[in-house]
Amino acid sequence: MSGRGKGGKVKGKSKTRSSRAGLQFPVGRIHRLLRKGNYAERVGAGAPVYLAAV
């Protein structure tokens, strides 16, 4: 009896971080700009969400 495991999870339609947070501003773009703009060495996942909301 070969152990085949269960079927893999099917990936659904991708949801933007803006729509997850219920925002109009692009969270992904703000995150990219924060990383690129030499504001900090590391940028947390919640930082662009907060910034887009404010």
Protein Blocks (a to p, Z undefined) as FASTA:
>chain_A
ZZebjadddddddddfklmnopabdfklmmmmmmmnomafbdcfklmmmmmmZZ
